[in-house]
Amino acid sequence: MVSENFSVDENEVNKIVETMKKKYREEGIVIDEVNTSLKEMRGIITEETYAKIDIETQEDVEEFGSSITRQIGTIYLKTKNIVKPIQNYFKNFPITQELGFYLYSANMQYSANQYLALATTAGIIIGIISFIIGIITGIIIGNILLIPIIPIVFGFFGLVVSILLILKIPKNKAIQRGNACSLELPFALRHMATELKSGIGLYKALQAIAANDYGALSEEFSRTIKEIEEGADTNVALKHLSLRTQSRPLKTTINHILRAMRIGGNLSEIMNDIAKDVTSDLKNKINAFSQTMNFFAVVFIFLGIILPVAILILGAIRNSPISSAGQDLFKAIPLTIDVLLIIYFIFMPIVFIGMNYFIHKTQPQI
């Protein structure tokens, strides 16, 4: 629910939201369904990526930044009658309902409808390629019963899985953008504290952060400055920043700033305190990661060194021309040449990939 501190009439907000939601649903726009009215207002009214609701002409395609995206957009225009039913089907998926929000959060310059159209077209292309691979696989297998089934299975899963993975990209990019903001936040907060302590107002301090090289954080502050310059209240613009970012420390920072603006307080000291808290949190994450790696090193030594060597030794004994007594002793060990090939060329690579993925997911974003 919208706070009274922003001087927004709740009933009027709800009326505008419901009216525009009804209008946009009639036009087939996928609207990000979020929890609060303020989020809905942001997603429907203030989000600039809804300026173009769909890919209608070649001019719309030319506005896309990537050449691959432009090519996919051109294919979509030529095959729109085929793609549209599949696109409408995926609109009902839960992942699509929040697509607009994550596009906005990741600062990706597409409307939800545009992105869904591109994802569906790319999925169909991948599905066709998978279908062809399925035909080749069926021919290689040589089973008459499987030849018509394998291409259909490959094509279907290629279509569905690729579309779902592409639809996940905005969320992943939004999270990465939030992590990038968190990394730069302590330095930006100390910069803001210095600016505020020298007597500069909050708006000028925000401009200073936007003008400096703090990566994604500077871009987010630039979006906030743009909203303020277009007439939005500073409180509302900052609240929008808090809602769209995936950075938990930045959300906390904005909430502290809004509270200080509402009830009073020394913003410079607050900025320094928050910077210390964020830095301390990063240090704690690093310490926890180092402790995890100490245990992981033991697991790695066993799985990556001891186990392969032990399997190699037992396999060599199992397959060596030793005495009949030795053969009776080791022939029960299922380490034939074929099994060893499976272990070293399939199982062990999967283990190493899994361990690398675990390290990648657990390491702190610093």
Number of C-alpha atoms within 10 A of each C-alpha: 9 14 10 9 11 12 10 13 11 14 9 10 16 15 11 15 20 14 11 15 18 13 12 15 11 9 11 14 20 24 23 22 19 15 9 11 17 22 21 23 18 21 25 22 14 15 18 15 19 22 12 15 17 19 21 14 11 12 9 15 21 15 12 15 10 11 11 10 18 18 14 20 28 20 16 23 17 11 12 17 10 12 19 16 11 14 19 16 9 19 19 11 11 10 14 22 17 20 26 29 28 26 25 25 23 24 21 15 18 23 26 28 24 23 23 25 25 26 23 28 27 21 25 22 18 22 25 19 17 22 22 17 16 22 21 15 16 19 15 10 11 11 10 10 9 15 18 14 13 21 23 18 15 21 23 19 17 20 23 16 14 20 23 17 11 17 23 15 15 22 22 13 18 23 18 17 21 24 23 19 25 25 21 17 23 22 16 25 24 19 19 25 23 17 19 20 14 10 10 13 13 18 12 14 20 18 17 18 23 22 13 13 13 19 15 21 26 22 18 23 21 18 18 23 20 14 18 17 12 9 9 15 14 18 18 19 20 22 20 21 19 19 17 22 23 24 23 13 23 23 20 14 20 18 15 17 20 18 14 14 14 11 7 10 13 13 19 20 15 17 23 19 16 20 21 15 14 21 17 12 13 17 14 13 17 16 13 14 15 14 11 14 16 10 10 15 12 11 14 16 11 13 16 16 11 13 14 16 13 11 15 15 11 16 19 15 17 22 15 11 10 12 9 10 9 13 15 11 11 17 15 9 12 13 20 14 13 9 12 18 12 12 16 14 11 11 12 16 12 13 14 14 11 12 17 11 11 12 15 11 10 13 15 17 14 12
